[in-house]
Amino acid sequence: MDEKTKKFPKAIKIIVPIAVVAAVLAVLFFCGVFSAKTEVPGIVKMNLDKAQQMLEEKGLTVFVVEVIAADDVDENTVMSQSPAAGEKAAKGTSVGVVISKKSYQTQIPDLTDFSKELAVEKIEAAGATAEVVEEYSDTVPAGTVISQSVTGNAKSSDKVKIIVSKGSQSDSQKADLSKAPDVVSQDKNEAKKALNEQGIGMKVVSEEYSDTVEKGEIISQKTNGDEGVVEVVVSKGSEKDDRVIVPDVIYRTQSDAKRLLRANDLKVTVEQQPSNTVSKGAVISQSVKAGTKVTPGSNVTIVVSSGKAEEKTGKTTTTAAAVASTTKKSDTTFSTAKQPEETTDKKTTTARETTTSYDKVAEKQYVADFRITPDKTSAKAGDEIKVSVALKTNYRIFTVMLPIIYDGDVFEMMNTSDSDTKSFLTFEGSLAKTYKTNGNWKSVAAMYSRNNNEGYWTQSDVMKRWKIAYASWAVDASESKTPVILSDQEVIVSFTLKVKSDVSSTEGRIFISPDFQKTSDCVKGILAVGRCKNETVDLNFVDKDQTIKVDRADVKIRIQ
């Protein structure tokens, strides 16, 4: 063996580690690990506008996570922030803030004998906060309000505790509903007494306006054999004689705002405009001031944030990412941030040119339409709801990451397994045939450690309530699978939820969340409703013996 041959292996030993290090550094660069960082200033106790100005001077942005009633400080005062003052954050990071608002006078109706769901809705529609405590009762049907802490005049900042029956601890038999008397047109209290005399419980499940039935009297009744109770609808009297209080819906999600306004018998008109402080999909303003008394059926216009306005920086246009939870009925869109274009004429060393034809970003606008559909709009405790997610896109997908949020107070995930965290998912359609799949049914606390809205999702009450169904797809490059385009709306995954307590509407309780925010730090080729951060595909996709260059793309994502 000559001298050159002997030295060659040593050269390989030196070059290979250098190449590996270079590759790792390239991936870290794409993932934003080396992004410039700045110290987050302290903005607590500042006015929101001043706080925004200070953050922008540091290259940071602000978004409102929550609003709390605080009558002892001025409105729009920053009460808390995340990241905290003094922490280091990459430029462009959004700092979540909780700001103050003034309370207003409201009315809490008598909720005795109301279903828990209706009582909570009434309290929230009045602007107050509901606190549910459950107790056993031998006389009040399960899921029905026994008593409440506040009735009549109240402040919107008040917390109203309702005691809800868990039913009897004894093994008492269900009531004989065949003995239920006709209580239509009777006063609610008289109706309850008449039913109780026959050993039958009463539950108020709805209130309606009536020009013929006096306020507080029964409009209709029906038996519920599963619960052994008589469900009644109570009159609110004549609509023309009533006045309702407009709730405060600013900074709430569009879906939540519409729900609360409609619960107060108000009509809703939605307008949209960009906002640099209000999370996408959240309400910026309302046309009628909270606490105002108006006639039922009055219209309230809400202005909803469509996300941050585009900011021009040289040749590149960056669309800021949405950070608010977008519900099933949202008709807004949000854009993933666009990767900076190459400014050098040098050829890339991460991918070779190929004869395979792919759409170029400059030639096509990519759109991804996600649609989430529960098979039931309302359900009883013990029911099962199948949730299907469909996708239509003209983008050639390499990886999809999809976080779906559901209300853990109302639903329980079916078919889960600690040893197989994607066991609850049924992957369907073209993606299931072509892509490797994965999933997770763990809590929001576990799945949202990397999001742009951490100040909201890491709150203890939020983590306790909201759970996540997370699904992902990735092309299996080792099997030379070719990424596909879904040109028609196609169900890509489904799962089943068990209903823990009666729910009158699933709207706003199951939704796709954009809080996993795709940013310019992501490696190219990923279609993500949310942030991908270090969850990346390879920079090169191998198809047989060729390397296909993955185009960077600005994908408009629509959630319905």
CORNOR-V970661 format. One record per pair of residues at least 6 apart in sequence whose ideal C-beta (glycine too) atoms are under 6 Angstrom apart, sorted by the first residue. I is the first residue (numbers start at 1). J is the second residue. D is the distance in whole Angstrom. If there is no record, write none. Layout:
i:I j:J d:D
i:I j:J d:D
This chain:
i:30 j:523 d:5
i:31 j:521 d:6
i:31 j:534 d:5
i:32 j:521 d:3
i:35 j:90 d:4
i:36 j:91 d:5
i:37 j:88 d:4
i:37 j:90 d:5
i:38 j:58 d:5
i:38 j:59 d:6
i:38 j:91 d:6
i:40 j:83 d:5
i:40 j:85 d:6
i:40 j:87 d:5
i:40 j:89 d:5
i:41 j:54 d:5
i:42 j:85 d:3
i:43 j:51 d:4
i:43 j:78 d:5
i:43 j:81 d:6
i:44 j:78 d:5
i:44 j:81 d:6
i:46 j:78 d:5
i:47 j:76 d:6
i:48 j:76 d:4
i:48 j:99 d:6
i:51 j:78 d:5
i:52 j:62 d:5
i:52 j:277 d:6
i:55 j:62 d:5
i:55 j:95 d:6
i:59 j:91 d:4
i:60 j:93 d:6
i:60 j:95 d:6
i:61 j:94 d:5
i:62 j:95 d:5
i:62 j:97 d:6
i:62 j:277 d:6
i:63 j:94 d:5
i:63 j:96 d:6
i:63 j:279 d:5
i:63 j:323 d:5
i:64 j:97 d:6
i:64 j:99 d:6
i:64 j:251 d:5
i:64 j:278 d:6
i:65 j:96 d:4
i:65 j:98 d:6
i:65 j:455 d:5
i:65 j:456 d:4
i:66 j:98 d:5
i:67 j:99 d:6
i:67 j:101 d:5
i:67 j:251 d:5
i:69 j:101 d:6
i:69 j:103 d:4
i:69 j:157 d:3
i:70 j:100 d:4
i:71 j:102 d:6
i:71 j:103 d:6
i:73 j:100 d:5
i:75 j:100 d:6
i:75 j:101 d:6
i:75 j:102 d:5
i:76 j:99 d:5
i:77 j:100 d:4
i:78 j:97 d:5
i:78 j:99 d:6
i:79 j:98 d:5
i:79 j:100 d:6
i:80 j:98 d:5
i:81 j:95 d:6
i:81 j:97 d:5
i:82 j:96 d:5
i:82 j:455 d:3
i:83 j:89 d:5
i:94 j:323 d:6
i:94 j:452 d:6
i:96 j:455 d:3
i:103 j:155 d:4
i:103 j:156 d:5
i:103 j:157 d:4
i:104 j:156 d:5
i:104 j:290 d:5
i:104 j:291 d:3
i:106 j:126 d:5
i:106 j:127 d:5
i:106 j:154 d:5
i:106 j:156 d:5
i:106 j:245 d:5
i:108 j:126 d:6
i:108 j:150 d:5
i:108 j:151 d:6
i:108 j:154 d:5
i:108 j:160 d:6
i:109 j:122 d:6
i:110 j:151 d:6
i:111 j:119 d:4
i:111 j:145 d:5
i:111 j:148 d:5
i:112 j:145 d:6
i:113 j:202 d:6
i:113 j:204 d:5
i:114 j:145 d:5
i:114 j:204 d:5
i:115 j:143 d:6
i:115 j:203 d:5
i:115 j:205 d:5
i:116 j:143 d:5
i:116 j:164 d:5
i:117 j:502 d:6
i:117 j:504 d:5
i:119 j:145 d:5
i:119 j:162 d:5
i:120 j:130 d:4
i:121 j:263 d:5
i:123 j:130 d:4
i:123 j:160 d:5
i:125 j:247 d:6
i:125 j:260 d:5
i:125 j:263 d:4
i:125 j:264 d:5
i:127 j:156 d:3
i:127 j:247 d:5
i:127 j:248 d:6
i:128 j:156 d:6
i:128 j:158 d:5
i:128 j:160 d:5
i:129 j:159 d:5
i:130 j:160 d:6
i:131 j:159 d:5
i:131 j:161 d:4
i:132 j:162 d:6
i:132 j:164 d:6
i:133 j:163 d:5
i:134 j:164 d:5
i:134 j:166 d:5
i:135 j:163 d:6
i:136 j:166 d:5
i:136 j:169 d:5
i:137 j:146 d:6
i:137 j:165 d:4
i:138 j:168 d:5
i:140 j:146 d:5
i:140 j:165 d:4
i:141 j:201 d:3
i:141 j:203 d:5
i:141 j:229 d:4
i:142 j:165 d:5
i:142 j:166 d:6
i:142 j:167 d:3
i:144 j:165 d:5
i:144 j:203 d:5
i:145 j:162 d:5
i:145 j:164 d:6
i:146 j:163 d:4
i:146 j:165 d:5
i:147 j:163 d:5
i:148 j:162 d:5
i:149 j:160 d:6
i:149 j:161 d:4
i:150 j:158 d:6
i:150 j:160 d:5
i:174 j:228 d:3
i:175 j:199 d:5
i:175 j:200 d:4
i:175 j:228 d:5
i:177 j:223 d:4
i:179 j:198 d:5
i:180 j:200 d:5
i:180 j:230 d:5
i:181 j:194 d:5
i:183 j:191 d:4
i:183 j:194 d:6
i:183 j:218 d:5
i:183 j:221 d:6
i:184 j:218 d:5
i:185 j:217 d:6
i:186 j:218 d:6
i:187 j:216 d:6
i:187 j:217 d:6
i:188 j:216 d:5
i:188 j:234 d:6
i:191 j:218 d:5
i:192 j:202 d:5
i:195 j:202 d:5
i:195 j:230 d:6
i:200 j:230 d:6
i:201 j:229 d:4
i:202 j:230 d:5
i:203 j:229 d:5
i:203 j:231 d:5
i:204 j:232 d:6
i:204 j:234 d:5
i:205 j:231 d:5
i:206 j:233 d:5
i:207 j:234 d:5
i:207 j:236 d:5
i:208 j:219 d:6
i:208 j:233 d:6
i:209 j:236 d:5
i:209 j:239 d:4
i:210 j:219 d:6
i:210 j:235 d:4
i:211 j:238 d:5
i:213 j:219 d:5
i:213 j:235 d:4
i:215 j:235 d:6
i:215 j:237 d:3
i:217 j:235 d:5
i:218 j:232 d:5
i:219 j:233 d:5
i:219 j:235 d:5
i:220 j:233 d:5
i:221 j:230 d:5
i:221 j:232 d:5
i:222 j:231 d:5
i:223 j:230 d:6
i:224 j:231 d:5
i:239 j:296 d:5
i:242 j:296 d:5
i:243 j:293 d:4
i:244 j:264 d:5
i:244 j:265 d:6
i:244 j:296 d:5
i:245 j:293 d:6
i:246 j:288 d:5
i:246 j:290 d:6
i:246 j:292 d:5
i:247 j:260 d:5
i:248 j:290 d:3
i:249 j:257 d:4
i:249 j:260 d:6
i:249 j:283 d:5
i:249 j:286 d:6
i:250 j:283 d:5
i:251 j:282 d:5
i:252 j:283 d:5
i:253 j:281 d:6
i:253 j:282 d:6
i:253 j:325 d:6
i:253 j:327 d:6
i:254 j:281 d:6
i:254 j:304 d:5
i:254 j:330 d:6
i:255 j:327 d:4
i:255 j:329 d:5
i:255 j:508 d:4
i:256 j:508 d:6
i:257 j:283 d:5
i:257 j:302 d:5
i:258 j:268 d:5
i:261 j:268 d:5
i:261 j:300 d:6
i:265 j:296 d:4
i:266 j:298 d:6
i:266 j:300 d:5
i:267 j:299 d:4
i:268 j:300 d:6
i:269 j:299 d:6
i:269 j:301 d:4
i:270 j:302 d:6
i:270 j:304 d:6
i:271 j:303 d:5
i:272 j:304 d:5
i:272 j:306 d:4
i:273 j:303 d:6
i:274 j:306 d:5
i:274 j:309 d:4
i:275 j:284 d:5
i:275 j:305 d:4
i:276 j:308 d:5
i:278 j:284 d:5
i:278 j:305 d:4
i:279 j:323 d:5
i:279 j:324 d:3
i:280 j:305 d:5
i:280 j:307 d:4
i:280 j:322 d:3
i:280 j:324 d:5
i:280 j:334 d:5
i:281 j:324 d:4
i:281 j:326 d:4
i:281 j:330 d:6
i:281 j:332 d:6
i:282 j:305 d:5
i:282 j:324 d:5
i:283 j:302 d:5
i:283 j:304 d:6
i:284 j:303 d:5
i:284 j:305 d:5
i:285 j:303 d:5
i:286 j:300 d:6
i:286 j:302 d:5
i:287 j:300 d:6
i:287 j:301 d:4
i:288 j:300 d:5
i:306 j:332 d:6
i:307 j:322 d:5
i:307 j:334 d:5
i:308 j:320 d:3
i:310 j:317 d:6
i:310 j:319 d:6
i:311 j:318 d:6
i:316 j:340 d:5
i:318 j:337 d:6
i:319 j:335 d:4
i:321 j:337 d:6
i:321 j:517 d:4
i:322 j:334 d:4
i:322 j:514 d:5
i:323 j:452 d:5
i:323 j:453 d:4
i:325 j:513 d:5
i:326 j:514 d:6
i:326 j:559 d:5
i:327 j:508 d:5
i:327 j:511 d:4
i:328 j:372 d:5
i:328 j:511 d:5
i:329 j:507 d:6
i:330 j:559 d:6
i:333 j:556 d:6
i:333 j:558 d:5
i:334 j:514 d:6
i:335 j:556 d:6
i:336 j:518 d:4
i:336 j:555 d:5
i:337 j:519 d:5
i:337 j:520 d:4
i:338 j:554 d:4
i:339 j:520 d:6
i:339 j:552 d:4
i:350 j:539 d:5
i:351 j:540 d:5
i:351 j:547 d:5
i:351 j:549 d:4
i:352 j:547 d:5
i:354 j:546 d:5
i:354 j:548 d:5
i:356 j:548 d:5
i:358 j:551 d:6
i:361 j:551 d:5
i:361 j:553 d:5
i:366 j:395 d:4
i:366 j:553 d:5
i:366 j:555 d:4
i:367 j:556 d:5
i:368 j:393 d:4
i:368 j:395 d:6
i:368 j:527 d:6
i:368 j:555 d:6
i:368 j:557 d:5
i:369 j:392 d:5
i:369 j:558 d:5
i:370 j:391 d:6
i:370 j:512 d:6
i:370 j:559 d:5
i:371 j:390 d:4
i:371 j:560 d:5
i:372 j:389 d:5
i:372 j:512 d:6
i:373 j:388 d:5
i:374 j:385 d:5
i:374 j:387 d:5
i:374 j:506 d:5
i:374 j:510 d:6
i:375 j:386 d:5
i:376 j:385 d:5
i:377 j:506 d:6
i:378 j:504 d:5
i:378 j:505 d:6
i:379 j:385 d:6
i:379 j:499 d:5
i:379 j:503 d:6
i:380 j:502 d:5
i:381 j:499 d:6
i:381 j:501 d:5
i:381 j:502 d:6
i:383 j:499 d:4
i:384 j:496 d:5
i:384 j:498 d:6
i:385 j:497 d:5
i:386 j:494 d:6
i:386 j:496 d:5
i:387 j:495 d:6
i:387 j:510 d:6
i:388 j:491 d:5
i:388 j:494 d:4
i:389 j:492 d:6
i:389 j:493 d:5
i:390 j:489 d:5
i:390 j:491 d:5
i:391 j:486 d:6
i:391 j:492 d:5
i:392 j:486 d:6
i:392 j:489 d:4
i:393 j:486 d:5
i:394 j:485 d:6
i:395 j:527 d:6
i:395 j:555 d:5
i:396 j:483 d:5
i:396 j:485 d:5
i:397 j:483 d:6
i:397 j:527 d:5
i:398 j:475 d:5
i:398 j:483 d:5
i:398 j:525 d:4
i:398 j:537 d:5
i:399 j:474 d:5
i:399 j:526 d:5
i:399 j:537 d:5
i:400 j:473 d:4
i:400 j:527 d:5
i:401 j:472 d:5
i:401 j:528 d:4
i:401 j:532 d:6
i:402 j:471 d:5
i:402 j:529 d:5
i:403 j:468 d:6
i:403 j:470 d:5
i:403 j:513 d:5
i:403 j:516 d:5
i:403 j:530 d:5
i:404 j:469 d:4
i:404 j:512 d:6
i:405 j:466 d:5
i:405 j:468 d:6
i:405 j:511 d:6
i:405 j:513 d:5
i:406 j:467 d:6
i:406 j:510 d:5
i:407 j:509 d:4
i:408 j:465 d:6
i:408 j:467 d:4
i:409 j:465 d:5
i:410 j:500 d:6
i:410 j:503 d:5
i:410 j:509 d:6
i:411 j:497 d:4
i:412 j:498 d:5
i:412 j:500 d:6
i:413 j:424 d:5
i:413 j:441 d:5
i:414 j:496 d:4
i:414 j:498 d:5
i:415 j:423 d:6
i:415 j:424 d:5
i:416 j:424 d:5
i:416 j:441 d:5
i:417 j:423 d:4
i:421 j:440 d:5
i:422 j:438 d:6
i:422 j:439 d:3
i:424 j:441 d:5
i:424 j:495 d:5
i:425 j:439 d:4
i:425 j:471 d:6
i:425 j:493 d:6
i:425 j:495 d:5
i:426 j:494 d:5
i:427 j:437 d:5
i:427 j:493 d:5
i:428 j:491 d:5
i:429 j:490 d:5
i:429 j:491 d:6
i:429 j:492 d:5
i:430 j:484 d:5
i:431 j:473 d:5
i:431 j:492 d:5
i:434 j:481 d:5
i:434 j:484 d:6
i:435 j:473 d:4
i:435 j:474 d:6
i:435 j:475 d:6
i:436 j:474 d:5
i:436 j:476 d:5
i:437 j:473 d:6
i:438 j:472 d:5
i:439 j:470 d:6
i:439 j:471 d:5
i:440 j:470 d:4
i:441 j:469 d:6
i:443 j:467 d:6
i:444 j:457 d:6
i:444 j:463 d:6
i:444 j:466 d:5
i:444 j:468 d:5
i:445 j:463 d:4
i:447 j:468 d:5
i:447 j:470 d:5
i:448 j:457 d:4
i:450 j:533 d:5
i:451 j:515 d:4
i:451 j:516 d:6
i:451 j:531 d:6
i:452 j:517 d:4
i:453 j:515 d:5
i:469 j:495 d:6
i:471 j:493 d:5
i:475 j:481 d:5
i:475 j:483 d:5
i:477 j:541 d:5
i:477 j:542 d:5
i:480 j:543 d:6
i:480 j:544 d:6
i:512 j:529 d:6
i:512 j:559 d:5
i:514 j:529 d:6
i:514 j:530 d:6
i:515 j:530 d:6
i:516 j:530 d:2
i:516 j:531 d:5
i:517 j:530 d:5
i:517 j:531 d:4
i:518 j:528 d:4
i:518 j:531 d:6
i:518 j:532 d:6
i:519 j:531 d:6
i:522 j:532 d:5
i:523 j:536 d:4
i:524 j:550 d:5
i:524 j:552 d:4
i:525 j:537 d:6
i:525 j:550 d:4
i:526 j:532 d:5
i:540 j:547 d:5
i:541 j:548 d:5
